[in-house]
Amino acid sequence: MDGEHPKSVDEFFERFRDLCSTLLDNTGVAGYCYTQLTDVYQEKNGIVDFQRRPKVDLGRLAAVQQRTAAIEAGHSRVPRASWRGG
């Protein structure tokens, strides 16, 4: 499954939710950035098409990211391996 395009919108949201949960649950992550929001000539994997029309439910996308992150919940102890690179 890794590296393959999602076969459905629901599969996309499942993968997106799992990825965001991994980041939000990590006490060493203070933020993240979602890149390639729009389709361009050579890439067609954005969440909006070339004319900037949403390809997915943006409200559903936002809802996945709006829960409290572990670092915000007072679990800000960064594991030693994270800051030492190992």
Secondary structure, 3 states (H helix, E strand, C coil): CCCCCCCCHHHHHHHHHHHHHHHHHCCCCCCCCCCCCECCCCCCCCCECCCCCECCCHHHHHHHHCCCCCCCCCCCCCCHHHHHCC
